[in-house]
Amino acid sequence: MTVWLCRAGKHGEYENKFIEENRIYCTWDNLPVSLHSFSERKDLFDYFTDQEEVKDKTATNWVSQVWPFGFDMQVGDWVMLPSKVNPVINVGKITSDYRFQDEATIPFKHFREVDWFKKSIPRKLFDQDILYSLGAFMTICRIKQEERIKSIVLEGKIIDKHPPGKPEGEEDQPRDIELDAFDNIKDMLIRKFKGHGMAKVIASILRANGFTTFVSSEGPDKGVDILASQGALGFGGINICVQVKSSDTPVDRPTLDQLIGTMSNFKAEYGLLVSWGGFKSSVINETANQFFKVRLWTHKEVVEQFIANYENLDDEIKLEIPLKKIWVINTED
């Protein structure tokens, strides 16, 4: 049994589609023809390099990911889909050969059917070296710790722990160090500020964006953790009610409805619902309906806002999580 990594968009924008349709897609937006049109890897390489501004190095990288999707994956292999929205990993079994649907819109022409038999496995159950493998700077690739992954997924336990250092079997796959840094910040944030502390972090982010805030005391919050307003001294500007949930459990629809009711009670125009563990589909499906009133933040948005506003955050928060800027070579062509 081979285990594959397959991402659902750079920012996880296709995750719901992958899960709800029981499929994985090869989401290249410049590949409108069937992979079976190419008899050899070189044919696929030539196809990419014939396109304007595609360098040989980039084409080689793309071929190393796209070709296995069409020819190397087998029925019965496992596929791992790390969520960019929630701190979880979804695991499925491939149930079909490669398929191409010409009538589909790009980037959903190439797909395989998948049985997602284990959804939302907490990332913390996996050893760091496996997480490093899942952080490879690739959209599609093979993950070589099959037996250990199988043990964790099926039995919930770790066997034969690989020592720290270079991930087992990943010598030829570059790591996404930006993703590694993001994950390290994420892990430290929830470790340092889980519970009511997360409301303080969100309030600090809002203040860095020009809001005056009121943070409820620890304990029952009556549907609101933070009140935020712009304008002179917080008067006469945009008014926001904020609810913050720092558990690993995805938030469901009643929590959203409660926030909307609280907005009415406080006469606030807008609401911000923060859920470190993400949202259930019943909430996500309301995104369009509530677009002009409510924003949803998962841990991803919290970390992004934390980084973007870091220099203007409260000193006590920066003392708990000290960050520094570094420059690295951009390996993305």
N, C-alpha and C positions, 0 to 999 in steps of 0.2 A: 504494500500500500504506500503510495506516494502522497505527501502533504504539500499543498500549494498555498501560496499567499496570493490573494486577489483583492485589490483595493477598489472602492466604489467612488472614484473621483478624488481629485487632489484634496478637497475639503470635505469629503464624505457626503457630497450632495446627492449621490445615487443610492445611498444605503437603504432607504425605505423601499425603493424600486427593486433592488436585489432581493431583499427579504420577502417582501409581499408577493413578488412574482415567482419566487423559488427559482431564481436564476443567478448566474454570474455573467457579466458582459465584458467583452474586450473593448474598452471605451476609447479607442483611438478615433479622433475626429477627422483623420485624413486617410481612411481606409474603407471606401465605399464598395469594395469588391470582396467576393468570397476568398477566404484563405486557401481554399482548394483550387483557386486559379493559379497557384504557384506550386510548381513541382519540386523546387529546391529552395533552400534558404537564400541562395544567391539571387534567385528571381525576386524574392520579397525585398531583399536588400536593394536591388536595382530599382524596384518600384519606388521605394522611399527616396533614394538618392536622385531619381529623375524629377522629384518634386522640388520646387524652387526653395532655396535657402536651407535645405536639409543636408547637414554635413555627414561625412562618412562615419564619424564616431557616433553621432546621434542615431544614424540608421542602423549601425551594428547593435547599439543598445536596444532599439525598438524591436529588431528581429529576435533578439535573445528573449524577449518577453512575449511577443505576439505569436511566434512560431509554436512554442509549447502549448498555447491556448488552442490552437487548431489541430496539432498533431501529436503532442506528447501526453497531454492529460488523458486519463482513462476512466471509464465508468467504474465506480467503486473507490476512486481516489478521494481524499479529503481536501477540502478547501477551507482556509481560514480567512475570515473577513474582520480585521480589527476595526472597531468603530472609531470614527473621528468625532462623533457626537457624544457618546457615552463611554465611560472607562471599562468597556467590555469587549469581548471577542466572540464572534459567531462562528460556528463550525458546521459545515455541511458535507454531504456525500454527493459526488457527481453522479447523476443518474442518466445522462444522455451523452451521445457523441457531439462533436462540434456541429453547430447549426448556423445557417446564414439566412436572414430574412431581408430580402432586397427592398421590400415595401416599408420597412421600419425606418424611423428617423435616425440620423447620426446623433449619438454614438452607440446606438443599440441594435446594430445590424448583426453583430457576432455574439452568440451566447451558447451556454450549456445549461441544462436543467440541473437543479440542485435540491436535495432534501436537507433543509436546515434542521438537523436533528438535535443540535445543542445551541441554543441561543443565549446571548447575554451572559457568557461566562466571565466573571470578574478578572480583570487583567492581573490582579494581585496573586492569583492562584498559580501563575506561570513564573518560572525562574527568570532572572534577569537576562540570561543569555538567550533564552527563547524570545523574550521581548525585543532583544537586540536584533534577532533574526527577522522578527516581524517589522522591525524598523528599517530594514534594508531599503536602500534608495531605489526601489523598484515598484512597479504597479503589479506585475505578475512575476512570480519566481517560485522555485522549489524551496521548501523548508525541510532541512535534513535531520531534525531530531524526532523522527516519526514515533519511535517507541515511547519516548518520554511524553510526547504530546498526547499519544493515545492513552497513556496511563492517567494523565491529568484530566483529560476530557471524559473518559469513561468511568474512572474510579475516584477522581478528585484527589489524587495523591501524586507526590513527586518521587521519581526513582532515579538512581544513578546521577545525582546532581553533577552537572558539568562545572568545573572550576572557573572562577572569574577569568576574564581575559577575552581573547578572540572567540566569538561564538562558534560552536561546533559546526563544521561543514559550510561556513559562510566566508571562506577565505577569498573567494572571487567576487563577492557581492559587496559593493560599497555601502556603508551605513549612512543613513540620513541623520547627520549630526544635529541639524536644526530640530528634527523630531525628537531626538534624544534629549536635547536641552529643554524642549517644550515639556516632555514627560517628567523630567527631573523637577522643573518648576511646579508642575501640576501636583506631583506627589508631595512636595514640601508644603505647598499651599494648604492642601487638605489635612496634612499632618499637623500643621501649626495652628490652623484656624477652623477646624471642623466645629460645627455647632454655631453658637451665637457669634463666634469670631469671624465667620464668613460674612455675616451682615456688616461687621465693621470694615472688612476689606471692600465690600461693594460700596459702602458709604464713602470710603476714601476715594475710590475710583470716580464716583459721582462728584465729589467735591473738586477733584482734579479737573473735571469737565465744567466747572463753574456753578455747581449746584450748592445750595445751602441744605443741610440734611438734619433730620431728627431720627435717631435710632432708638427703637423700643428697648426697654430693659429686658434682660434675659428672663425667659419664662413664657407663659401664654401670650401670643402677640395679637390676638383678635383679628387675624387675617392680614396684618401688615407688619413688616420688620423695619422698614425705612420709609419716611416721607421726604421727598426731595422737591425743591423748587428753585427756579432761576429768578433773575431779576435782582434789584437792589435789596440786600438783606434777605433775599428769598421771597420777596413780595412781588406779585403782579406778573410773574413769568410762567413758564411751563411747570405744571404740578404733576408729580409722579408718585404713585404708590408702588412699593417694592416688597415682594415676598421672596424670601431666601430659604432654600432647602439644601442642606449640605450632605444628605445621606446618599448612599449608592443606589437607592431605589428610584426608578423613574417615576416622575409625578404624573398623576392621572387627571382626568377632566374635572372632577369636583374641586380640585385645588385652583384650577384656572377660573372656574365659575365663582369661587370664593373671592379671588382677587378682583374680578370684575365687579362683584357686589361691593367690595370694600372701596373701590374707586368711586362708586356712586355715593357711598356714605361720606367719603372725605371730599367729594366734589373735585376729584382729580381727573384731568383729561386723559392721562396715560397711565399704563401699568407696566412694570417690569417683573417678570417671573423668572427667578434664577433657580435652576435645579442642577446641582452638581452631577447627579446620576442620570440626567437626561429626562426625556418625556415619552410617555406612552403614545401610541398612534392616535388615541382619542384626542390628545392635545395637539399633536402635530397636524392633524387633519383640520384643525381650527385656525391654522396660521393665516390663511388668506382672509377668512372672515374677520379676524381680529387685527389685521395688519395695521390699520390706522389708529389702533388703541393700545395694543399690547405687544411687547417684545419678549422673546424667549431666549434666555441665556443658559447654555450648558457649561460644563467645565471648560470647554474649548473657548467660548466667548469670554469667560472670566479670565482665563490665562492671557488671551490676546489683549484684553483691555488692561490687565495688570502690567503687561510688558510695555504697552503703548504709553501708559501714563505713569510708569514707574518713578521717574524723576520727581513728580509732583505728589506722590503718595505721602501719607503720614510717616514721620520718621520712625515711629515705633514699629510700623509694618516693615519698613526697609531694613531695620535692624534684625528682624526675625528672618527675613529672606533677602540677604545681600546679593545683588546681581552686579555684573560688570559686562561692558560691551567688548566684543572681540571681532576682529575681521578674519574671514576665511575665504579661501578661493571658491568662487562660484563654479561648481561642476555641472550645472544645468546648461545644456546647449540650447 
